[in-house]
Amino acid sequence: MKYIRFDNVFTYSTKGVIMQAIMVWLVAMSTPWAASTGEHPEIKSRAFHFTYEAQMTDIPEMSESVLMWVPLPVTTTLQTIKGMNIVSSHPYNIVTDETYGNRFVRIELTDTQIQALEVPPHITLNFDVVRKAMVPMYTPFAMPNIDRSKLDQYLADSILVVSTGPIEAEAARIVANETDTLKQAQLLYDNIVDTVTYDKSGDGWGRGDSLYVCDVRTGNCTDFHSLFIGQARSLNIPARFIMGFPIPIGPKEGDISGYHCWAEFFHNERGWLPVDASEAQKHPEMREALFCGLDENRIQFTQGRDIVLPMAKGGPLNYAIYPYAEVDGKIHTSFKTRFHFKDAE
């Protein structure tokens, strides 16, 4: 059986695309793995238990109100969340941001509850995850069921991710006369991997400031993908920011020191396609696999930038992965956190 890379499907005329799509679909459905599970045996998956712990600390005496939010992971085509158990020091509710649909656990304390505190406000999430890799070579063609009326929000600038000025100029130079969306995205991705260095030294990194990384050419995953998103949008390619955690390769259990993020861009025939330029820069052997593909060693929590939390007064969040709190309407940043994974037996 010969498997066809899906990126080759898009090098033909409109008529050719339709015919090629039909051929790929027929080939895919003729195989037992596609007919039964839709997956190829070489697509890896990883099952693990995840714990997210967050506790507020140093709450000022005589405070009158406390609000705390913790993001919830999401089930997607690449990951399944099961057995969610939420343990909270106080009664909670689940709220959703209106722009992106991210969900959060929220607790609210009044002055009477604050003065009677026996334990600090805290929220713990325990749940099981099955995460699948996305392997471009073995992904059958499929017309996605996507609400295209919402794509405009993924073309609009955010506070720190802009698509004009030097961002637009660099993108135009990189793609030159290329008009194919997939090839444009790969040119942007390749240029970022080649010219931006994963480096968390100095000031300014980690904020996801597209202008900063366009100029300095260093940063972490937030910076890499802010540049990609800004440049994709400048070419009228919808793109979005995905936030989660990395799951270490090798250990079967352990704490996770911090977040990881990647990006997705929208293709009219394939739907949302991922890129992880920062990991590709750190691991050149994964460069091809991380364009329109992802490994299984991660978990997704939220998407988007400038996230507006219901009832929050501190303004939009740059991105959402860590706990957020307000005391008397002011941002509170003192927390104890722990993020832990354990591979399934």
Secondary structure as GFF3:
##gff-version 3
##sequence-region A 1 345
A	DSSP	three_ten_helix	6	11	.	.	.	ID=ss1
A	DSSP	alpha_helix	14	29	.	.	.	ID=ss2
A	DSSP	alpha_helix	32	36	.	.	.	ID=ss3
A	DSSP	beta_strand	45	56	.	.	.	ID=ss4
A	DSSP	beta_strand	65	71	.	.	.	ID=ss5
A	DSSP	beta_strand	79	88	.	.	.	ID=ss6
A	DSSP	beta_strand	92	96	.	.	.	ID=ss7
A	DSSP	beta_strand	103	110	.	.	.	ID=ss8
A	DSSP	alpha_helix	111	115	.	.	.	ID=ss9
A	DSSP	beta_strand	122	132	.	.	.	ID=ss10
A	DSSP	three_ten_helix	136	138	.	.	.	ID=ss11
A	DSSP	three_ten_helix	148	154	.	.	.	ID=ss12
A	DSSP	alpha_helix	166	175	.	.	.	ID=ss13
A	DSSP	alpha_helix	181	195	.	.	.	ID=ss14
A	DSSP	beta_strand	197	198	.	.	.	ID=ss15
A	DSSP	alpha_helix	210	216	.	.	.	ID=ss16
A	DSSP	beta_strand	218	219	.	.	.	ID=ss17
A	DSSP	alpha_helix	221	234	.	.	.	ID=ss18
A	DSSP	beta_strand	239	246	.	.	.	ID=ss19
A	DSSP	beta_strand	253	255	.	.	.	ID=ss20
A	DSSP	beta_strand	260	267	.	.	.	ID=ss21
A	DSSP	beta_strand	271	275	.	.	.	ID=ss22
A	DSSP	alpha_helix	277	282	.	.	.	ID=ss23
A	DSSP	three_ten_helix	284	286	.	.	.	ID=ss24
A	DSSP	beta_strand	298	303	.	.	.	ID=ss25
A	DSSP	beta_strand	324	327	.	.	.	ID=ss26
A	DSSP	beta_strand	330	332	.	.	.	ID=ss27
A	DSSP	beta_strand	335	343	.	.	.	ID=ss28
###
